[in-house]
Amino acid sequence: MTVATTSSSAPSAPRPIDIALLASVFVVAACGLLYELAAGALASYVLGDSVLQFSTIIGTYLFAMGVGSWLSRYFERQLPAHFLRIELLVALVGGAMPAVLFLANAYVPGAFRFLLYAMVLGVGTLVGLEIPLVMRILKRNVALKDLVSQVLTFDYLGALAVSLAFPLLLVPHLGLIRTGLVFGLMNGAVALWAVWLFRHELRRLRAHVLACVLVLGALVAGLAGAEHITTVAEDKFYQDRVVFTAASPYQRIVVTRGRLGHRLFLNGNLQFAESDEYRYHEALVHPAMAAHGAPQRVAVLGGGDGMAVREILKYPSVTSVTLVELDPAMTRLFTENPTLAQLNGHALSDPRVKIVNTDAFGWLQAQQEQAGAQPYDVIVVDFPDPTNFSIGKLYTNSIYALLDKNLSASGYAVVQTTSPLVARQSFWTVAQTIESVGLHTAPYHAHVPSFGEWGYIIASHRPWRVPEKLPEGLRFLDVGSLPLLFDFPRDMARVPAEVNRLSNQALVHTYEREWGRH
């Protein structure tokens, strides 16, 4: 096929139609990447292990784009008509994908994985068809060397724009369902634009206009009902009435209310139930705090709900509590929402409490390097379970070495450590990892009805000792029964385990295998 311009003649100035098509490349690229990111985020919410899910989604999507590019060779005539039809399909399938997957997860959870990859394959194939068709349309009036550079430039710029906007603006402010529908409308607008640009070439102009109107109308209707779709899906999934939802750059936060009172879910995983959270948090905080005797400086890593802080403030010796929580949406919610703030006794508003919204790993490093920084008497580590590599790094020997350096000689750290009954190998992997940096460990467990048998590990420079007294008003613990928590029956007794390192993240694989059986 000959090119419209030759090396001896200068390419003609771009026409308005060519500029419009290049602008559409920007939109097409942005929308395509948005659907890919939305699918990866939903997969990590529902299936866990964000690294694995994003990797497989991206791989599947790129493969599908390759298939679409290969199929574009069979589109020979009426290229503008094919382009706008494909654009409408992308708008409809891609825009509706988050809503469809949310509903599938709530009503047909067994079909979620199949539907996820089917839709990713479909959208990827359609997106793979788009760019080759645009290039062949533009080739009518643009030199090949200019064509390739211009199309790829706009394609990469569109990808850059959405990759920054997705975590920082779109998900926090619109949520996944609205974000998908808004970008579907953008694809639909490109199709409508194509109808106008190529109105003189289209054989069935009215049919194309009607198709655009129907698709755009369906997406607008979906956008108008997005809140209802989210509510219906989440009420079904969580089984209790959803009273609060938020999507931060880090996680999906859902609070429900039912017969067990309020429950908090992060990315679909239960964090606490109002009916029995006191058991979890009393067991987490008091064995270490009371053993110290008179703790003054306390740090809490994770635990943005403020429940652990509530228990810490029961000690009159405490002069300062530093809460290090990555997600400001969590600490803001449990500080400002009257109902949820009441659950933690308005602990996060206490003048002794300082909230630092940053990564705990980096904060520990900064504390160690800070001149004149004082160590902590007690450090409470209340991270989510290691369901993925980004959380798994918070259970490695690297962070425990930092914990060691930030802990006073007489201090205690305590780590929530999943279930020693369900995930026995995982529990003892954490113990082995803590011991690998030279700290003493005192593993123990408590029964929390919402979670079952749950585990904790105290780490210190000196062996843990049974405290002589506990604060008054506790609902679960007392001095007489406390030593029983440190006794492990045969089915939870210690087993050989390897050290969890940043280089291997063995704990994440072990955790997934053990919890996957239940």
N, C-alpha and C positions, 0 to 999 in steps of 0.2 A: 504494500500500500504506500502510495506517495504521500509526502508531507506537503502541507499547504505552502510552506516557504522553503526556500533553498538557501544554501550558505552564501550565495552571492547577493541575495536580496534581503533587506531589512524586514523583520516582521512588522505587520501592520499594527497600528495602535489597537489596544484591546477595546472591544465594543462594550457597551453597558451590559449586554446580556452575558458576556464573559465574566465581567466583574461580579455580576449577580451570582453566577455559578460558583465562582471562587469563594464568595461569601458563604454560599450554601455548603461548600466543603468544610468550612470552619464549624458550622452548625452540625453537619453530619458526623464529623469526627468527635465533637463534644458529646453528642447524644450517644454515639456508639460506645465510647469509653464509660459514660455514665451508666449505661445498662450493665456493662461488665462489672463495674464497681458495686452497683446495687446487688447484683447476683452474688458476688463474693461476700458482701456484708451480711446478706440474709443467710447465706450458707454458714457463715461463722456464728451467727446468732443461734441458728437451729441445730447445726451439726457439730459445733465446737471446732477447736483447733484452727484458728484463723489462718495460719501459715499454710496448712494442707488445703483448706478450702479455697483460698485465694489462688494458690498455685494451680490446682486442678481446674478451677473456673477459667483462669487466664489461659491455660493450655488448651482447654476445650474451645474457648472463644476464638483464639488465634487459629486453631485448626479449622474451625468453621469458616472463618474469614478466608482462609486459603481455598477452601472448597468453593466459596462464593466467587472468588476471583477467577478460579478455573472455569466455573460455569458461565461466567460473563461472555466467554467466546461464542456461546450459542445464541446470543442476542445480537442480531445483525441489522434488523430494520426497526423503524419507529423507536429509536433509542430514547427520545424524551418521554414517550408514553410508558416505556418499560421503567424508566427512572422514577417517574412519579408514582407508578403502581408499587414499586419496591419501597419507596419512601413512605407510602401510606401503610404498608404492611409492617415496616419497622416501627412506625408511630404507634400502631395498634398493639402489636405483640410486645415491643419493648416498653412502651408506656404503661401497659397493664401488668407487666411481669411482677413487680413487687406486690401489687394488690392480689393477684391470682395466687402467688406463692404464700402470702400471709393467710389467705383463706384456706388453701390446701393444707397448710401446717395445722390449722385449727380443726378442720373437718375431716380431712383424709391424710393424717400424718404419714401413713405408710407410702403414700404416693409422692411425698415432697421431693425426695431425691431424684426420682425419675422425671418428674415435671420440671424440676430445676434445670437439669442438664438438657432436656428436650428443648426448653425455651432458650437456653444459652446457645445451643446448636442452631436453632432457627434464627435467632436474632443475628448471631455471628455470620451465618451464611448470607443473610440479606444485606448486612453491612458490607460484607466482602464483595457483593455485587455492585454497591453504590459507586464507589470511587472509580473503578474501571469504566463504568458507563459515563460518568461525568468527564473523565479524561478523553474518552472517544468523542463526546459532544464538543468539548473545547478544542479538540484537535482540528476542527474545521477552520479555525482562524488564528491559532496560536502555534508558534514554532515548537517542535518537540522538546528541545532543551529548556525553553522557557516554561512549557506546559508542566513538565515533570517537577521542576524546582518550585513553581508557584503552587501546584496542587499539594505537594508534600509539605511546603511551608505552612499553608493554611491548615492542613491536616494535623501537623504537630502542634501548632498554636492552639487549635481547638482542644486537643488532648491535654495540653498543659493547663489551660483555663479550667477545665472541669476537674482535673486531678487536684487542683488547689481548692476549688469551690466546694467539692463534694464533702470533705470532712469538716471544713471550717465554716461553711455557710449553709449549704443545702440540707444536709441531714439534721443539724441542730435546730434549724428554723422551720423546715418544711416536713421533715420526716421522710422515710423511704417511699411511702405510697404516693404522697403528693409530689415528691421530686421526680419519680418515674413518670407520672402523668403530665407534669409540666414539660418535661423533655419530650414526651410523646407529642404534646401540642407543638413543640418547636419543629419536630420532624414533619408533622402535619402541615405546619405553616410553610415549610420548604416545598412540600408537594403542591400546595395551593399556589405558591409563587411560580413553580414550574408550569402549572396550568396557564398562568398569565403570560409567562415568558414565551411559551411555545404554542400559544393559542392558535397560531396560523398553521402549525404542523400537525396538530392533533386531529384525528379523524372523527372521534366521538367526543367532542368537547363537552357536551352537556352531561354525558355519563361520567366523565372525569370530574367535573365540578360537583356532581351529586355525590360521588365517592368521597371527595374531600370533605364535603359538608357533613356526611354521615360519620366519618371517622373523627373529625374535629368535635362533632356534637357528642359522640360517645365518650371522648376523653374529657370534655367539659363536664358532662354528667358525672363521670367518675371523680373528677376533681371536686365537684360540689358535694358528693357523697363520701369523700375520702375519710372524714372523721367517723362517719357511721360504719364504713367498712372496717376501719381499724378497731372500733369498739366491739363490733360483732365478732371479729376474728379473735381478739384478745380475751373477751369475756368467755368465749367457747374454750380457748386454749387454757386459760388460767382457772376456769371453773368458778371463780368468784367475780364479783363486780369490780371492774377496773376503775379506780378512783383517781389515778394520776399516771400519766405517761410522759416521758421525755426521751429524746434521742440526742445524746451528746456526741462529740467526736470520738469518744472512747467506748460507749456502750448504750444499750437500750435499757432505760430505767422504767419499771412498771411497779406500781403499788396497787394491791387489790384489798378488798374488804369482804369478809365472809364470816362464817361461824367461828373461825379461829382468829378473828380480829384482822388487823392489817398484816399483809405479807409483802415483802420486798423481793423483787426478781431483777436480776441483772443479766441481760442477754438470755432470758428464759430460765435462768438457774435461780432457785430459791436461796435467798440470803438469810432471811429470818422470818419467823411467824410470831406475831405478838403474843400468842398464847403460851409459848415456851421459850422465847428468846432469853429470858432471865437465866435459864439453866445454862445456855451456851455462854453467855457473857460473864456470869458469875464464875463458871469454871475456867474461862479464859483469863480473867484478870486476877482473881483473889489469891490463888496459890502462890503466884510470884510476888504480888504486892505485899501480902501479909508476911511472907517469909523474909522480906527485906526488913520489915519492922517499922521504919520511918522514911519511906521514899519521898523525895522532894521534887526532883526533876524526872519527868516521865515523858516518853515519846510513844505515839501510836502510829504505826505504819499501816495504811489502809483504814478500814473501819470508819468510812465517811458518814455512816448513819449515826455516829455519836453514842451508841450504846455502850461501847467499851469505855469511853470517856466518862459516861455517867457513873460507872462502877468505880473508876479511878478516883473520882472526886469525893467518894465516901471516906477517903483518908484525909484527916485534917492536916497531916504533915506536908501534903502536896502543895508546892508553891507555883509550879508551872507544868502545863501539859502542851506538848507540841503535836498536833495532829497533822500527819503528812498524807494527804489524799490526792491522787492524781486528778480526779474529775471534780472540778468546781461545781458542776451541776448537783452532785451528791451532797456536798457540804451545804450548798445554798438551800437545797430542798429540805434538809433536816435541821436547818437553822430557821428558815422563814415560814415553812408550812406549819400552822398552829397545831394541827393534829399530830403530825410526825415529830415535831419538836417536843410535844408533850410526852411522847414515848421515851425520848432520851432525857427527860427531865430538864429540858432547855440547857443541856450541858454545853452545847457549842456556843452559847451566848455568855458563858461564865467568863469573867475577866481573867481568870488564870489560864484560859485556853487560847492558844495561838494556832490558827489554821494556815497551813502551807500547802497550796495546790501545785504539786510538782511530782516528778517521778521519785519514788522512794530510793531507788538505787543511786541515782544522781545526788539526792539529798544526803545520803549517808557518806558518799565520797566527798561532798563539799564540806560536811561537818568535820570529817577527818583532816582535811587540808586547811581548815580555818584556824588561824592563829588564836590561841587562847580559848578555843572551844572546850567547854566542860562536858565530861561524859554524863551519861544518864543513869539514874538509879534503877529504873525499870523501862524496858522497851517491849511494847505489846505489838506483835506482828499479826495482823488480821487480814491477810490477803485472801482473795478468792482461791479456790482450788486450782491446781496447775493444769487447766484444760487445754492450754495452748502454749507455744514457745515464749510469747511475750510475757505471760504470767510465770511460766516455768523458770525464767531467769531469776525470779524473786525467791526461788527455792534452791539456788545453787550455792556451792562452797564460796563463790566470789562474794555474794551478799552476806553470808554468815561471817566471813572474814572481816567485812566492814562492821557488822554488828558487834563483833568481838572488840574492835578498836573503839567503838562508841559507847561501850558499856563500862561502868565503873567497876573497880576491883571487887566490891561487895554487891554488885548489881545482878539483876536477873532479867533475862529476855524470855518471852514466851511466844511460841509460834503455833497458830492453829494449823492442824496437820491432817486433814481429811479423816476418813473412817478407818480405824485399824481392823475392823471386822470385814468390811466390803473391800477395802483397798489395803490389805495387810502389807504387801510388799512396798507399796508407795509410802506408807506410814514409816516403816523402818528404813526406807531409803533416805527420808528426811533426817531421821535420827543419826544415821551413819554419816550423812553430809555435814551436819552440825559438828559432830565429833571429830571430823577430819580437819577442822581448823583449830582444834585444841580446847574446845569448850566441853564442860561436863554437861550431861543431859539427864533429865528426869522426865521420861514419858509418862503420860497418864491419859485417862479417857473418862467420858461422862455420857450418860444417855440423854439425848435430846429428841423427844418424840417426832419432831418434824424431819429430823435427819437420821435418826437411829443412833447407833453407838458412834460417838465422835471423839477424835483424838487431838491431843495437844502435847507439846514438848517444851519443857523449861530448859534454857541454856544459860550457863553461868561459869564464872571463873572458880567458883567453889561449889562443893556439892549442895544440893537443895536440902533444906531442913523443914520439918513439919512446923508450921507457925503455932504460936501459943494461943493466939486469938484471931478472930475475924471481925469485921465491922458488924454492928448490929443491924437487924432488919433484912438480912439475906433470906431469900425464900427457898434456896436449894442447898447451899453448903453449910456445914457446921464443922467445928474442929474435930469432933469425934469420928465423923465419917470420911473426912478428907483423905486420910491415908489409904482408904479402900480404892480411891480412884487410880492409885499408882500400882495396883495389882492387876496383872493381865492374865486372863484364863488361857487355856491351851490354844484355842482357836484364834487368839490375837497375840500370842507370844512372839518374841523376836525371831526373825528369820534373817539369813544372810542377805546383804544388800550392797549395791555399789554406790559410789559417791556420785551425786548429781552435779555435773560441771556444765559451764556455759558451752563447752565444745561438744558435749554429747546430748545434753538435755534428756538423759535416760528416764527421768521421772515422768515426763509428759507421756512417753510411750507406755510406761508401766501403768500409769494412772488410767489412760484410755482403755488399755486391755482389761484391767480389773473392773472398772465401772461399766465397761461395755457388756460384761456378763450379767449385769443386774438391770 
